């Protein structure tokens, strides 16, 4: 990822088309809270002809399982 990228543009998945700020030293994988679980987006190559502020492009990879229920009690099958 470009060390100067300050924004992440999300592709596909529930957050398709959204742009979010990146923290310094952002990883090649973003894990974002969503509803009661998490979304995983992975870094992709940026288009060569892109203009504007430095933006890293992340593509939807998966949704993680809900590990906590109700009163923040772990599920019996969570490992």
Buried (B, 14 or more C-beta within 10 A) or exposed (E): BEEEBBBBBBBEBEBEEEEEEBEEEBEEEBEBEBEEBBBBBBBEEBEEEEEEEBBBBBBBBEBEEEBEEEEEEEEEEEE
